[in-house]
Amino acid sequence: MRNSIIVFFIVMLISSTQIIPNPQNNVSALTIVPNIQPTQPNTTFTNVSVDANPIPQRPFKITAMLHTVADGANLLATLSVTDGVSVRSPIVVNLPPNRLGSDRQASWTIIASSAGTYPMDITVYTDNPSENISFHVNVVVGTSKSLVVTGVNIPGNIVPNNNFTVSVTLQNTAVIPDKNVMGQISVPTGLQLLDNVYSTITSIDPGQQATLSWKLKAETAGSHLVIINYTSINSGPDFLTANVNVGTLLVPTGALISIVAHPATLAPNSVTPVLFDFTNNCVEHLSNLQIVSASGGGYSSTNTPIWIGDLGIHATKSVVLKIYPTNSTLSLQIPIAVKYDAYGTSLSETYQTGIPLENLPDFKINSVMDSPTLVYPGDTAVKIDVLLFNLGLGANDVYTTLNLPHDLSPAWGNATTTYFGRINTFQTVTASFYINVDSHAVSGNYPLTLSIVAGNQVTKLPVNFVVSPTAQFQLVSVDDSQLFPGANGVPFKAIIKNTGSITAQTVTTKLLAGNALPGVKSSTITTVGNIENIGNVLPGQTFTTTFFVNLEPTLASGDQSNSLEIDWSQNSTSPSNPFVQTLTVPYHVAQGPSYMLYYGAIPWLYIIIAVAFAVGLPIFIKMRRKRIQTLDLAALQDRAVRRGEFAPTEFEPLQDLSQEIPDDDNLKTKDKVLPKSSRKSIGKDEDMS
């Protein structure tokens, strides 16, 4: 009853008022204030908002704030949506007067079936005064995590005071454009940001890439962790981390004295002699030079203090220090404390001296690039380029191996192994690998492990690899009810479902029947069979593809199978890179037309005829024998009547009368002796006559 009153109220308002058009507005995860017409109505929209980052198959809310001049007016708000959107709350919202006074609020819970832009209209009806107003919005429903990082670029050979650029490349894997892409970088101590903290991109089309970048300056040596946060209207927020490695220059340190270490091989828990050169850089003679200690930064010396003595102007002396690493993490520098006399005074200084460690490199990954940038199940020879940076430690006999998880395999025997030989200090190299993706691989992130072997040292680094989602088709059922040898132009139907998680575009089906089922579907007949255009197929959607076929008269009946090829594209891929899947389609060929029912392979009509013949033949024989017997009985009765003798009936047993009733022929040839009474009777009859 209440619904009837509301509908009646709406009809009365529509019949007595005129809709006031409002400007169109796009609403997508943002709160907007609608434009107001120059002629102010009694009820106006003050705010329309949509929940942030709406995505398919997840409920989100759209809210409208209204202002009415008449506090006592009754308001009805309705929402009309397009195909692909369902409203999970009442479409008509009753807004009676309440404690909010002239301000009212209406909201609806909505679910979109897929990503896209959906137009919606909000209409409000009032009764005091009688009027209605409408507001149009376009709601953009995006795809969660549709922005995929395809590359992070950090240059190598960075030393303090260098300016460099950090960039991240994003790709839009959704089927709709992504807008308002924003990145924010967080820089730690040791690096200086020279740009704005925010980097923005207006829009990224489906399948396209764009780059966010920032300029930085290196201040101190070390490995610095940079955090990049990025977000967009469709994809929502996400982040990534990257290491910026700043090395040290192997140049003489200090002012009056410079200390340079020779390349050495250090190993944890062992004492190694390292040769150091001490040079007098000033124009004054140095005296009483001694090495006080060489400890700190993870190292300690076992033979200090050491006396050197005098050191002339620009003179150099070499000293061997026995160095013991105090932990397993070897630093690039060791602090060396010295004392000496110069300029009439005693001086004490500590020099941070770089150590070129020859056999203990420190490898970092600068960036990872895939070619092609979007990888799908079934792709082969996918190239993965890993840019490696040696943080300052030279290494010999270096080779890398990319360890693959399930569903990924090398494109050929050694496609996941790369040999470099020597990698120098601060050198950047590219390791290239080629892999195949299994056709049944599930889309998502695949964590790979890169093993770097340098001598006895093994370094393992994570490598991220993404397999993009693809459509997947499954045979649901087959309609082969009209297939029999000699059939001409009969339909052969296959019902197929898209079980994947993405829309298949420009779908075509091809019946690879060969000579068994030659197609006559359309004018575009190929040598391999029928071709039918389907169009777009959404995830979870089922479609029917129909082929009209001719069957040879000599085709054997029974169960057979054939192949159905499905070709499609997705994410606006070019025709040069189509997706192909082949399904096995089983079917049954009957022995005759479908209107003849069958028992096994034998038509029921034939079975009925055979049964009728088997049952009717004995009955026919029995009835024939009875007929013959009846005819014989009738003949005997007739003969007996004519002779005036015994005449059997059909109820008496038929006896053999051949001896009792003579044949007519015997009567003609034999004399019959009659009794006297009979002869007298005959004679009297003759006289009377």
ZINOR-V54802 format. One record per helix or strand of 3 or more residues. SS is the DSSP state (H for helix, E for strand). FROM is the first residue (numbers start at 0). TO is the last residue. Records with the same first field share a line. If there is no record, write none. Layout:
SS=FROM-TO  FROM-TO
//
This chain:
H=1-15  574-576  603-642  663-668  675-687
E=24-26  42-49  59-67  74-80  84-86  91-94  102-111  115-126  129-141  146-153  162-171  177-185  190-192  197-203  208-217  221-230  237-246  256-260  270-279  285-292  298-300  305-310  315-324  332-341  344-353  362-370  381-389  394-402  407-409  416-422  427-436  443-453  456-467  472-478  489-497  503-511  530-536  541-549  557-568  578-589
//
